[in-house]
Structure formats: structure tokens, C-alpha cells
Amino acid sequence: MKMKKLPIGFSDFKDVITGDYYYVDKTLFIKEVIDSGDKILLIPRPRRFGKTLNITMLKYFYDCCPDTWATESLPPSAETAETGPQSQNPNAHLFDSLAISRTGPEYLDKMGKYPVIFLSFREIKDMEWESCLDSIKKLIQREYARHSYLLESHKLMAHEQFYFKKIIDLSGSKSDYTNSLESLLIFLNRFYNKRAVILIDEYDTPVHSGYIHGYYDEIINFIRMFMGGGLKDTGQYLEKGIVTGIMRIAKESIFSDLNNLGVYTLLSKKFNHSFGFTENEVKTMLEDFDALDILEQVQLWYNGYRFGGNVIYNPWSIINFLNDEDKELKPYWINTSDNKMVDLLLSRGDVELRKELEQLIRGESIEKAIDENIILKDIDTDEDSFWSYLLMGGYLKQTAPRPDSGRVFYTLSVPNEEVKTTYQRIIRRFFTARVEPERVEIMLKALIDGDIKLFEKMLKAIVLAVFSYHDFRGEPEKVYHALVMGLLVWISGTHEIKSNRESGYGRYDIMIIPRDISKTGYVIEFKTVDAEENETVESAVKDAIKQIEEKKYETELIERGIQNRKKLAIVFNGKEVHVKQG
């Protein structure tokens, strides 16, 4: 495997294997599917974690009607097909030397023995319902065309042939297409006299687009009828149904009527190493590409996901990182174009959400109730659905489940440095919508240069622009803390920003550590002017600086070798803010 080409942009199993690309062997996923007692499997995982590669692998394993047969001649029906060894399957060579080839006959005898219906919704992201429906019709048309030999088989009655041609000609009604999955399943069963396998990839991609662009109800109704027709009460026709997506969409009843449905989210132990890369797989890849010496940095940037208790790496990021000639640690997965949903949800947040984002950015955790059944329609107003979406989408990781009153609470945190950049970008967007970016840049340059007077002046202007007085009710110190942490996102590339960490004999509020140790490091302490205690700005400043010194908060800066250190007190009374240097 060493130094093979990396499959950048390839998600079809056959293309990867025949193109002699580097492949992390996930073929035992086939064994897990066969061993599962569930007739229908729903396996949600974050985007670009290998769902399409795995489901196309199932297609080539199961399919008794490869695409080559569909174009060259009539494929064998039950009456003419030989039932010889699996080596007669034209796709058998794809699995030579892979893990599945070393399993027993109870698995290999299933290779190439079933008709397959394969549909991938991963590219259906239309902005309007009419164009979305057209895209779905064309997707169904292509699968019917792949099985067009059925028209020549004399197995279809006249009205069925007419229906089949309408699907291929794109002249059918909407109801023709909602019934098309069930109809094709029946046709294949009649031709082969055996049950079929249905593979549906990224079923919820058009649902997310419908939510974003305003045709949610229409797409939900279509998907419910389409999938329900093909998967509900079809035991005599269906061998297995495998559906992938990002999440299980609940309440809208897409799956509620399906019997024998097994749902295995990233919280489940089943299939917990079939998607994404495990620690050992990544170590092997880094060794193959002579990059094992930077394993710790790769862990910091790209691992941290937890699938059923396993620590998992983001495969898209690992592959793109290894393909980069400079091996640059930077966002790869998070900078793809599929973050609209998350951006939309986070940008709608209130002050409380910004506080929680600030906690996550500084490496702390939050505890939230998680429901594996996402109520997407209510995600704006239902907190459980909101945090569940972020977890299932790969923007959080979970530990320590705690059942309580019929709900399950998890400790949530940011998986890695790559995902942290998403939250940083959202916070930057919040400020740039209210304050000119130039103001923020001037303020932060003043801080880096040690011009505390200018820093104070610009911070005052930003506070006036961003906040209203009601934002300071309750715990104003947390509001200012969140504000400053959010603003410091701008310099996170050149400085390490820490918050509420131990140093010396206590926990400082904020520490700014320059990556260039010749630059200035800061310890910042926040104080509220307590008018009831006759406290003044001057006395609050004095108390803040005294606390920094007595608690020896500078200890970490000293240990890092930072010679230039400054102590800052940020003192406030409502929207009135003062910054003083110790």
C-alpha cells in the first residue's frame, strides 16, 4: 500500500480498487451487514466519512446484474443463471486479498447472488422544490435504465411496460415516481425469482436543502412515500435494505411505519469502526507516507470523534492532508461546501449560544440532552434537536452518557482543531455583521503592539455597537468574557488563546500566549464594579492586578519562555468598560 495514489475525489469502490488507489480495508462491513438480524438498516454518519464508498462496496458485492451485463446482453434470470461459486461473479476480483475474501462460505456464497437497486441522493441540493423533484426523477430514471433489460424479458405485463417506459422517458406523474422504488423491487423479484437488495445513499441530503431553501414539507412527503413504498412490508421481495445519511429524521414519520428497522447512529457500538479511520489505520497510513513523526499534531487536528466508544479520525481530512505535498495541518473537511446548515443554525443563535460556543472554543465541555431522532422541523426552537444535529453532523463529540427523567444527557466538546475553526468562523461572522472588521483588526493590532490605550478605545466602541443593556443582566462578567474571547478568534493563528485554566495558584480568566516567544504574552482578569460596596474603577483595577500577582497567573507564560508579559485588568460597569495595565 505504501505510496499508492490517494483517492482524492473518488467515492466509488470499484473506481478505487481498479484504479489501484490506496484503500483502507473496510470490507468486513459486508460481514456485519449480513450478520445483522435487521431486514432494514439505517446507518447515519457525518458527511464524507466513507458512507458512499461503503455502500457502493455493498453494491458490487451483492449485485448479480453488474452494469456490464446491462449493456452487453440480457443478464441471467433465475431460469438461466448458474449457481456456481462466487468466482463467476464479474465483480469478484474487486475483493481479492481484502478481508472479506478470508471469511467463510456463509458470506462469500452471497456474492453476486442478488439484484440490487442503488440510489444516491448525495448530489441533490437544489434551491427550489420543482428542480429538486426533477433531479430525483432523473436519479430514478438512471436506475430504471440500468435495469432496462426487464423490458425485453417478457416478465412485465403490458401496463407495467408502459409504466416502466414513462419512468425512463421522464413523462410519469409524481405519484409514478413515489411508487417507483416498490415497483422496481417487484419487477426484479419476478425476473430473478429472488429477493433484491436496496441501497440508498445520503437519503437526507435533499431534506436538508429543503429545510434551508423553504420546501421542507414537500420533500419530506415525497421521501416518506417513496421509501415507505419500497421498504415497508416487502419481506417477500427484500433481502436487505441499507440506508445511509447524516441522521435519523424523526416525527415526520419517514421511518415510523417500517418493520424490522435497525438504527445505528454514531452513539451505537455496532458498525463503530466501519466509517472513518481508527487509530491503528491512521498510524499505518502515516507510516506508509513517511509522516508518522507528526502523529501527535495529526491527532490534535483530525481525530477526537467517538463512534460507539471508538476514537475515530476524519477520513476526508487525513487523505487530503497526506496528499498535500507540504503536509500542512489545516481545515480540509470543514472547508468543503456542505456547511450551510450548520452556519445557518449557529448564526441564528442568541447571547446564551455565543457563551456556549465560547466555552467550546476554549476547550471546555457542555452537557446537553441528545436525541438520536432529530426533529429537523423544530430545530430552531428545540434545544435537544439543535445539539443533537451538531453531534450527529460531526461538529461535536460525546462522552459520559447520563440518563435523567427519560432523556439522555451527554458531555459534549469540540472534537479537534479543524472543527474548532467552524465555531471561530461563526463568531467572527457575528461580529463582522455588527462591527467593521477594520475596527477589530485595529484593536487587536494595538493589543499585540502593546498600545493598551488604543485597545481600550476600540474595545469601548465595539461594546457600544454589539451589546444592549439587557445583555448584562445576570452574570455580566461572562458576557464580557465571551465578547473578548470571540474577538480574540482573529489572532488564533498567531496566538494560543486559553481561558479559565489553572496557572500558579488559581484559574486565570484569559491568557494570550504568542506562538513566537519573542512577542508579548498577556494575562487578563475581569472585574465588575460593585456599586453597592462603594467600589470604584480604580479599586476594581487594583484588585484585579493584585489577584494576577498573588495567584501567580503568569507562571505558564514564564514556563513557555515568554519574556515580555503584561497584566491587564478589564473592569466594567454595564456598557462602561475600562482596560488598565498592571
Secondary structure, DSSP 4 states (H G I P E B T S, - for coil): -TTPBP-TT---HHHHHHTTB-----THHHHHHHH---SEEEEE--TTSSHHHHHHHHHHHHBSS-HHHHHHSPPP-TTT-----GGGSTTGGGGTTSGGGGS-HHHHTTTT-B-EEEEE-TT---SSHHHHHHHHHHHHHHHHHHTGGGGGTT-S-HHHHHHHHHHHHT---HHHHHTHHHHHHHHHHHHHSS-EEEEEESTTHHHHHHHHHT-HHHHHHHHHHHHHHHHTT-TTTEEEEEEEESSEE-SS-SSTT-TTEEE--TTSSTTTTSSSEEHHHHHHHHHHTT-GGGHHHHHHHH--EEETTEEEE-HHHHHHHHHSTT-----SSTTSS--HHHHHHHHT--HHHHHHHHHHHTT--EEEE--SEE-GGGTTT-HHHHHHHHHHTTS-EEEEEEEETTEEEEEEE--SHHHHHHHHHHHHHHHHTTS-HHHHHHHHHHHHHT-HHHHHHHHHHHHHHH--GGGGSS-HHHHHHHHHHHHGGGGTTTEEEEES-EETTEE-SEEEEESSTTS-EEEEEEEE--GGGT--HHHHHHHHHHHHHHTTTTHHHHHTT---EEEEEEEEETTEEEEEE-
